[in-house]
Amino acid sequence: MIEWRLNAPKWEQVADVLKARIADGTYPVDSPLPSEHQLVAEFDIARGTARKVLVRLREEGVAYSVRGIGTFVKAPKDED
């Protein structure tokens, strides 16, 4: 369970946790990230918050989605 900081939105804090897991190899390149449902269960957040986490990771270029399959870790730009 995460210890919530009051000075940052929950979606940002969860995104930071996922980015740290990507950086430490917990989620290697092209591996699936947790689904919205899994994020809701793990972090006790609303589904809309979980959706925003995944959207932001895609917007930041950290992840990509495959329709109907899920969201995956994107290779860093210098590895393309």
Legacy VTK file of the C-alpha trace (Angstrom):
# vtk DataFile Version 3.0
C-alpha trace
ASCII
DATASET POLYDATA
POINTS 80 float
0.000 0.000 0.000
1.181 3.489 -0.792
1.573 6.222 1.801
-0.241 9.145 0.163
1.392 12.572 0.063
-1.056 15.430 0.559
0.765 17.771 -1.816
0.383 15.636 -4.985
-2.608 14.090 -6.749
-3.059 10.336 -6.355
-2.733 9.675 -10.091
0.682 11.356 -10.076
1.845 9.332 -7.081
0.718 6.042 -8.631
2.370 7.006 -11.941
5.595 7.690 -10.015
5.411 4.216 -8.442
4.937 2.596 -11.859
7.799 4.620 -13.372
10.053 3.534 -10.493
9.083 -0.091 -11.133
9.895 0.356 -14.821
13.272 1.887 -13.927
14.174 -0.942 -11.530
13.218 -3.647 -14.042
10.047 -4.867 -12.339
8.289 -4.053 -15.622
10.776 -4.571 -18.485
10.305 -3.128 -21.984
7.227 -4.537 -23.771
5.890 -6.138 -20.583
2.285 -5.396 -19.615
1.536 -2.783 -16.995
-1.257 -3.428 -14.496
-4.760 -2.942 -15.868
-7.130 -0.288 -14.527
-8.805 -2.987 -12.446
-5.469 -4.137 -11.000
-4.457 -0.555 -10.162
-7.802 0.010 -8.409
-7.268 -3.126 -6.330
-3.592 -2.517 -5.502
-3.747 1.195 -4.686
-7.379 1.515 -3.549
-8.074 4.291 -6.059
-11.051 5.112 -8.253
-11.236 3.661 -11.751
-11.047 7.151 -13.252
-7.827 7.761 -11.334
-6.391 4.475 -12.616
-7.348 5.422 -16.166
-5.626 8.800 -15.770
-2.436 7.064 -14.584
-2.268 4.964 -17.739
-3.165 7.897 -19.998
-0.414 10.032 -18.462
2.184 7.266 -18.840
1.272 7.057 -22.538
1.417 10.855 -22.899
4.857 10.904 -21.280
6.096 8.263 -23.724
6.678 5.680 -21.002
3.963 3.293 -22.195
1.905 2.347 -25.230
-1.463 0.645 -25.582
-2.729 -2.102 -27.817
-6.491 -1.859 -28.231
-8.260 -4.728 -26.511
-5.046 -6.120 -25.030
-3.557 -3.624 -22.562
-0.863 -1.082 -21.812
2.807 -1.984 -22.145
6.196 -0.511 -21.249
7.697 1.451 -24.117
11.411 1.299 -24.897
13.285 4.499 -24.027
13.909 6.714 -27.055
17.665 6.046 -27.051
16.997 2.294 -27.455
14.766 2.658 -30.561
LINES 1 81
80 0 1 2 3 4 5 6 7 8 9 10 11 12 13 14 15 16 17 18 19 20 21 22 23 24 25 26 27 28 29 30 31 32 33 34 35 36 37 38 39 40 41 42 43 44 45 46 47 48 49 50 51 52 53 54 55 56 57 58 59 60 61 62 63 64 65 66 67 68 69 70 71 72 73 74 75 76 77 78 79
